[in-house]
Amino acid sequence: MTWTPTRDDYPAYLTANYNPQSVIPVRGQGSRLWDQADNEYIDFAGGIAVNALGHAHPALVDALKSQSETLWHLSNVYTNEPAIKLARRLTETTFADKVFFSNSGGEANEAAFKLARRYAYDRFGEHKDKIVSFNQSFHGRTWFTVSVGGQEKYTQGFGPVPGGIEHATYNDLDSAAALIDNNTCAVVVEPIQGEGGVTSAQADFLAGLRQLCDDHDALLVFDEVQSGMGRTGHLFAYMAYGVTPDILTSAKALGCGFPIGATLIADRVAEVFVVGTHGSTFGGNPLATTVALTALETINSNEVLNGVSKRHALFRAELEAINDKHDCFADIRGMGLLIGAELKGSFEQRGREVLAAAINNGLMLLIAGPNVLRFTPSLIISEADIREGMAQLDRALDQISA
């Protein structure tokens, strides 16, 4: 096919549930992208915390090329070497004893929530089915996960939501304690709410949830789809807090752009997943697990993880300098390279305008709701790219001000 599509062709062939920016990137290298007209962009979005090693990282490219020449897919009637190798490394580097592989964060969370209910059913009886989550949380787009997520806009118009789900206020332990009881099977929480505005959990809040779960024989589930895989400067954010969950979900940067999800599980919980309990046709396929193992080994190094905190400091300094000039941010928050800047004043609620102006100035970034700019770049982005990208953001804000 010689036809070259443009952005104007998008609505003719794809559903309207997305509204992509006006440019179509066609290639990337490191923290830079180029569109169809060969315009160059600095990437502060990172595919929404996915491209943790930037674009076309040579180790990932080599891993994918090598595996593509041997074995792509078997189904789970058979196992494969890359899946076992990745599962072993994940258990060696985390609290987990077992791993279930899937294709996305939503699927990883779906598995976690099903597992939590099955565990409670097998151990305590069918009455113990309540899941407690938090307002403004986000756990995926399957019907179960979007219902556990605490944002009503994602469930409106789709009919009755599944029962047995209640929502507390994030970082309010008393609010959670009022809902957690002996009928609770799981408490589900993001250590950092990404889609909900880039809000970090308070340490005593997560520790308190751990204690409440222990007191009521409930499982603590950490959704680290966005905060994991080095994003905070630790391999997973729970390590920064010193609070260990029973189940943890990972995706996004686990494959650095190749679709994969993983549910990490403590042994006593994993044993209720017996043959036929749950499954995934593509989960744990050789291509995905080969790339993910390479990503894990590359990210889980002192060089990468220690570099995250240095880059965080530079991002924050640059954002504070922009704020000194424009008086545009009410708050700059987050951990590592998951950073949110809350807009205020004449910029309040104008996040989408900032995104469009940034694109026109050669910068790709994100929002978390209409009022928070979100930065999730490559973990190895250069200082030069950070400074240049911030200069482009400054110019974009100049244009909006004008």
ROTOR-254904 format. One line per 10 residues: number of its first residue (from 1); their letters; for each residue y, x, z of C-alpha. Coordinates in nm, 4 decimals. Example, Ala and Ser with C-alpha at 12.3 -4.5 7.8 and 13.67 -1.06 7.14 Angstrom:
2
1) as) -0.4500/1.2300/0.7800  -0.1060/1.3670/0.7140
This chain:
402
1) mtwtptrddy) 0.0000/0.0000/0.0000  0.3310/0.1533/-0.1105  0.5558/-0.1134/0.0459  0.7786/0.0198/0.3262  0.8652/-0.2541/0.5782  1.2058/-0.2798/0.7455  1.3180/-0.4406/1.0703  1.4262/-0.7458/0.8671  1.0617/-0.8012/0.7701  0.9473/-0.8202/1.1320
11) payltanynp) 0.9994/-1.1959/1.1923  0.8241/-1.2863/0.8680  0.4892/-1.1499/0.9869  0.4942/-1.1118/1.3664  0.5429/-1.3628/1.6457  0.8850/-1.3880/1.8058  0.7838/-1.3014/2.1628  0.9434/-0.9575/2.1184  1.2911/-0.8731/1.9962  1.2722/-0.5062/1.8861
21) qsvipvrgqg) 1.5783/-0.2905/1.8366  1.7227/-0.2554/1.4870  1.5632/0.0828/1.4091  1.1993/0.1657/1.3337  1.0903/0.5081/1.4637  0.8409/0.6785/1.2344  0.7724/1.0136/1.4018  0.8224/1.1911/1.7292  0.8071/1.5375/1.8793  0.8520/1.6074/2.2483
31) srlwdqadne) 1.1353/1.3894/2.3770  1.2839/1.3231/2.0328  1.2207/1.0508/1.7753  1.3269/0.9979/1.4140  1.3661/0.6653/1.2340  1.3119/0.5626/0.8717  1.6514/0.7026/0.7728  1.5757/1.0290/0.9571  1.8279/0.9535/1.2320  1.7398/1.1427/1.5490
41) yidfaggiav) 1.7122/0.9952/1.8997  1.6536/1.1286/2.2486  1.3847/0.9277/2.4258  1.4615/0.8256/2.7850  1.2261/0.5242/2.7537  0.8962/0.7061/2.7113  0.7238/0.3933/2.5832  0.7899/0.2303/2.9242  0.6487/0.5161/3.1340  0.3619/0.5750/2.8893
51) nalghahpal) 0.4516/0.8945/2.7028  0.4381/1.1152/3.0094  0.3900/1.4253/2.7953  0.6298/1.3203/2.5216  0.5357/1.2617/2.1596  0.2621/1.4516/1.9742  0.1776/1.6821/2.2649  -0.0507/1.9473/2.1105  -0.3210/1.9241/2.3790  -0.3494/1.5469/2.3321
61) vdalksqset) -0.3464/1.5767/1.9532  -0.6221/1.8380/1.9614  -0.8331/1.6301/2.2012  -0.8066/1.3183/1.9869  -0.8767/1.5037/1.6623  -1.1804/1.6760/1.8068  -1.3329/1.3584/1.9529  -1.2564/1.1540/1.6403  -1.4890/1.3785/1.4441  -1.7878/1.3157/1.6729
71) lwhlsnvytn) -1.8006/0.9727/1.8412  -1.5604/0.6755/1.8518  -1.7423/0.3810/2.0046  -2.0778/0.2825/2.1511  -2.0171/-0.0305/2.3636  -2.1295/-0.0374/2.7238  -2.4927/-0.0822/2.6287  -2.4724/0.2980/2.6405  -2.2559/0.5389/2.8336  -2.0822/0.8472/2.6975
81) epaiklarrl) -1.9934/1.1939/2.8205  -1.6109/1.1653/2.8100  -1.6152/0.8498/3.0263  -1.8289/1.0146/3.2921  -1.6143/1.3283/3.2883  -1.2917/1.1291/3.3308  -1.4377/0.9136/3.6076  -1.5513/1.2244/3.7919  -1.2057/1.3850/3.7753  -1.0341/1.0650/3.8879
91) tettfadkvf) -1.2583/1.0425/4.1920  -1.2175/1.4142/4.2672  -0.8383/1.3894/4.2614  -0.7913/1.0558/4.4450  -0.9292/0.8473/4.7321  -1.1613/0.6602/4.4949  -1.5392/0.6797/4.4760  -1.5925/0.4685/4.1638  -1.3958/0.3780/3.8486  -1.3982/0.0815/3.6107
101) fsnsggeane) -1.2444/0.1435/3.2687  -1.0598/-0.1095/3.0551  -0.7878/-0.1018/2.7885  -0.4583/-0.1784/2.9635  -0.2783/-0.2232/3.2929  -0.3199/-0.5988/3.2772  -0.6956/-0.5608/3.2366  -0.7130/-0.3021/3.5143  -0.5363/-0.5476/3.7462  -0.7506/-0.8395/3.6282
111) aafklarrya) -1.0560/-0.6382/3.7280  -0.8992/-0.5475/4.0636  -0.8193/-0.9084/4.1516  -1.1613/-1.0350/4.0452  -1.3238/-0.7551/4.2425  -1.1219/-0.8374/4.5553  -1.2259/-1.2013/4.5439  -1.5893/-1.1154/4.4752  -1.5927/-0.8683/4.7635  -1.4540/-1.1288/5.0033
121) ydrfgehkdk) -1.6945/-1.3946/4.8723  -1.9992/-1.1725/4.9169  -1.8982/-1.0348/5.2561  -1.7212/-1.3267/5.4264  -1.7717/-1.6476/5.2284  -1.5954/-1.8594/4.9698  -1.3080/-1.9594/5.2028  -1.1606/-1.6064/5.1917  -0.9867/-1.6173/4.8533  -0.6112/-1.5911/4.9176
131) ivsfnqsfhg) -0.4171/-1.3202/4.7348  -0.0775/-1.2242/4.8756  0.1652/-1.0624/4.6328  0.5432/-1.0185/4.6235  0.8427/-1.1772/4.4570  0.9739/-0.9844/4.1552  0.6402/-0.8088/4.1107  0.4743/-0.7602/3.7741  0.1016/-0.7052/3.7235  0.0312/-0.7880/3.3600
141) rtwftvsvgg) 0.0213/-1.0717/3.1064  -0.3259/-1.2166/3.1481  -0.3167/-1.5597/3.3121  -0.4514/-1.4304/3.6422  -0.2255/-1.1240/3.6582  0.0906/-1.3032/3.5506  0.0234/-1.5610/3.8228  -0.0177/-1.2902/4.0871  0.3084/-1.1409/3.9622  0.6065/-1.2861/4.1417
151) qekytqgfgp) 0.8274/-1.3839/3.8469  0.8157/-1.7542/3.7654  0.9715/-1.7069/3.4204  0.6436/-1.5591/3.2963  0.4369/-1.8654/3.3948  0.6738/-2.1438/3.2924  0.5404/-2.3772/3.0262  0.1814/-2.2583/3.0345  0.0364/-2.5208/3.2635  -0.0871/-2.5055/3.6237
161) vpggiehaty) -0.1242/-2.1575/3.7660  -0.4437/-2.0479/3.9433  -0.4544/-2.1413/4.3101  -0.4897/-1.9218/4.6143  -0.1902/-1.6996/4.5370  0.1155/-1.6686/4.7626  0.4254/-1.4518/4.7364  0.6156/-1.2735/5.0128  0.9437/-1.0837/5.0020  0.9169/-0.7204/4.8979
171) ndldsaaali) 0.9992/-0.4685/5.1729  0.9966/-0.7503/5.4315  0.6915/-0.6969/5.6501  0.7537/-1.0094/5.8571  0.7514/-1.2165/5.5390  0.4128/-1.0702/5.4440  0.2710/-1.1078/5.7954  0.3539/-1.4791/5.7878  0.1206/-1.5229/5.4880  -0.1628/-1.2781/5.5597
181) dnntcavvve) -0.4424/-1.4351/5.7622  -0.8209/-1.4403/5.7870  -0.8425/-1.6303/5.4561  -0.6674/-1.3454/5.2723  -0.8922/-1.1398/5.0473  -0.6266/-0.9007/4.9132  -0.2662/-0.7889/4.9355  -0.1351/-0.6636/4.6011  0.1735/-0.4417/4.5875  0.3543/-0.1965/4.3605
191) piqgeggvts) 0.4695/0.1157/4.5495  0.7684/0.0972/4.3144  0.8549/-0.2328/4.1490  0.9265/-0.1254/3.7920  0.9876/-0.4456/3.5970  1.1384/-0.6013/3.9090  1.4374/-0.3666/3.9152  1.3033/-0.0194/4.0056  1.2832/-0.0825/4.3798  1.0845/0.1603/4.5948
201) aqadflaglr) 0.8753/0.0438/4.8864  0.9805/0.1529/5.2324  0.7214/0.3728/5.4000  0.6858/0.1504/5.7076  0.6426/-0.1533/5.4806  0.3377/-0.0048/5.3054  0.1971/0.1267/5.6336  0.2426/-0.2182/5.7843  0.0597/-0.3810/5.4940  -0.2279/-0.1372/5.5430
211) qlcddhdall) -0.2512/-0.2374/5.9092  -0.2322/-0.6101/5.8322  -0.5122/-0.5741/5.5789  -0.7261/-0.3889/5.8322  -0.6560/-0.6529/6.0959  -0.7622/-0.9385/5.8669  -1.0461/-0.7767/5.6682  -0.8382/-0.7898/5.3500  -0.8223/-0.5310/5.0738  -0.5037/-0.3415/4.9943
221) vfdevqsgmg) -0.4482/-0.3122/4.6185  -0.1875/-0.0735/4.4801  -0.0672/-0.1420/4.1274  0.0232/0.2061/4.0039  0.0229/0.1230/3.6345  0.3865/0.2362/3.6103  0.4292/0.4570/3.9181  0.1125/0.6632/3.8748  0.0085/0.9674/3.6728  0.2795/1.2027/3.7968
231) rtghlfayma) 0.5713/0.9635/3.7586  0.6912/1.0181/4.1179  0.6118/1.3902/4.1335  0.2743/1.3131/4.2917  -0.0337/1.2302/4.0879  -0.0118/0.8794/4.2339  0.2652/0.7331/4.4470  0.0343/0.6452/4.7373  0.0082/1.0190/4.8012  0.3834/1.0372/4.8620
241) ygvtpdilts) 0.3629/0.7570/5.1180  0.0454/0.8683/5.2943  -0.0966/0.5155/5.2731  -0.4375/0.4814/5.1086  -0.5339/0.1593/4.9291  -0.8841/0.0200/4.8780  -0.8220/-0.0374/4.5075  -0.5683/0.1281/4.2757  -0.4926/0.0429/3.9143  -0.3740/0.2855/3.6491
251) akalgcgfpi) -0.2892/0.2663/3.2785  0.0254/0.3538/3.0786  0.0540/0.7335/3.1227  -0.3193/0.7643/3.1887  -0.3661/0.7707/2.8118  -0.0163/0.8940/2.7273  -0.0043/0.6370/2.4468  -0.3738/0.5887/2.3761  -0.4729/0.2499/2.5258  -0.6750/0.2804/2.8459
261) gatliadrva) -0.6781/0.1228/3.1901  -0.8644/0.2240/3.5035  -0.9426/0.0499/3.8299  -1.0062/0.3050/4.1061  -1.2209/0.1737/4.3890  -1.3554/0.2746/4.7305  -1.7356/0.2726/4.7512  -1.7737/-0.0158/4.9967  -1.5789/-0.2397/4.7600  -1.7202/-0.1141/4.4309
271) evfvvgthgs) -2.0777/-0.1982/4.5276  -2.0191/-0.5720/4.4732  -1.9616/-0.5091/4.1015  -2.3245/-0.5336/3.9922  -2.4707/-0.5669/3.6426  -2.3057/-0.8548/3.4584  -2.0257/-0.9093/3.7111  -1.7478/-0.7868/3.4836  -1.7118/-0.5973/3.1583  -1.5011/-0.4708/2.8692
281) tfggnplatt) -1.6122/-0.4115/2.5107  -1.3841/-0.1132/2.4504  -1.3355/-0.0013/2.8094  -1.4320/0.3625/2.8607  -1.4737/0.4373/2.4921  -1.5021/0.8080/2.3991  -1.1673/0.8317/2.2202  -0.9637/0.6860/2.5069  -1.1394/0.8737/2.7848  -1.1181/1.2066/2.6016
291) valtaletin) -0.7419/1.1717/2.5614  -0.7009/1.0482/2.9194  -0.8963/1.3396/3.0653  -0.6717/1.5823/2.8790  -0.3639/1.3944/3.0008  -0.4911/1.3992/3.3597  -0.5662/1.7704/3.3560  -0.2270/1.8498/3.2013  -0.0213/1.6298/3.4327  -0.2084/1.7190/3.7523
301) snevlngvsk) -0.0652/2.0705/3.7647  0.1945/2.2272/3.9901  0.4112/2.3061/3.6898  0.4379/1.9439/3.5774  0.4437/1.7717/3.9169  0.6945/2.0122/4.0748  0.9118/1.9836/3.7661  0.9479/1.6085/3.8135  1.1588/1.6439/4.1275  1.3879/1.8958/3.9559
311) rhalfraele) 1.4377/1.6594/3.6627  1.5021/1.3701/3.9011  1.7829/1.5672/4.0626  1.9401/1.6379/3.7241  1.9132/1.2754/3.6118  2.0747/1.1618/3.9344  2.3565/1.4161/3.9116  2.4301/1.3130/3.5523  2.4237/0.9425/3.6395  2.6563/1.0006/3.9343
321) aindkhdcfa) 2.8978/1.1852/3.7058  2.8898/0.8904/3.4627  2.9513/0.6557/3.7540  3.2499/0.8621/3.8680  3.4017/0.8116/3.5239  3.3082/0.4486/3.4492  3.2528/0.2978/3.7974  2.9564/0.1182/3.6407  2.6671/0.1538/3.8896  2.6242/-0.0306/4.2171
331) dirgmgllig) 2.3131/0.1729/4.2968  2.1070/0.4579/4.1548  1.7510/0.4393/4.2858  1.3857/0.5167/4.2278  1.1518/0.8124/4.2680  1.0723/1.1015/4.0389  1.1225/0.9990/3.6782  1.1145/0.6258/3.7424  1.4862/0.5717/3.7923  1.7002/0.2592/3.7966
341) aelkgsfeqr) 2.0785/0.2303/3.7735  2.2095/-0.1118/3.8746  2.5136/-0.2213/3.6759  2.8298/-0.3612/3.8339  3.1856/-0.4606/3.7543  3.2655/-0.5131/3.3872  2.9150/-0.3891/3.2981  2.7287/-0.6355/3.5213  2.4451/-0.8270/3.3479  2.5128/-0.6376/3.0227
351) grevlaaain) 2.2031/-0.4228/3.0140  2.0980/-0.5354/2.6664  2.4416/-0.4459/2.5312  2.4062/-0.1001/2.6818  2.0655/-0.0601/2.5149  2.2082/-0.1516/2.1752  2.5104/0.0754/2.2169  2.2837/0.3592/2.3313  2.0664/0.3270/2.0192  2.3786/0.3482/1.8040
361) nglmlliagp) 2.4630/0.6743/1.9817  2.1178/0.8292/1.9450  1.9591/0.7371/2.2794  1.6584/0.5214/2.3660  1.6395/0.3788/2.7166  1.5168/0.0658/2.8954  1.6273/-0.2142/3.1202  1.4536/-0.3776/3.4159  1.6058/-0.7220/3.3993  1.9543/-0.7720/3.2532
371) nvlrftpsli) 2.1305/-0.5703/3.5217  1.9334/-0.2479/3.5729  1.9138/0.0453/3.3311  1.5676/0.2022/3.3586  1.4803/0.5643/3.2795  1.1135/0.6607/3.2316  1.1201/0.9728/3.0118  0.8570/1.2349/2.9513  0.7691/1.4253/3.2669  0.8341/1.7490/3.0791
381) iseadiregm) 1.1625/1.6534/2.9086  1.3922/1.9548/2.8797  1.7159/1.9897/3.0749  1.9006/2.0187/2.7446  1.7632/1.6829/2.6291  1.8571/1.5226/2.9606  2.2156/1.6445/2.9358  2.2500/1.5482/2.5711  2.1030/1.2045/2.6351  2.3444/1.1460/2.9210
391) aqldraldqi) 2.6357/1.2420/2.6948  2.5124/0.9779/2.4503  2.4954/0.7208/2.7304  2.8505/0.8125/2.8293  2.9687/0.7488/2.4731  2.7863/0.4156/2.4666  2.9621/0.3056/2.7856  3.2940/0.4178/2.6373  3.2348/0.1854/2.3422  3.1417/-0.1093/2.5629
401) sa) 3.4490/-0.0506/2.7779  3.6668/-0.0488/2.4680
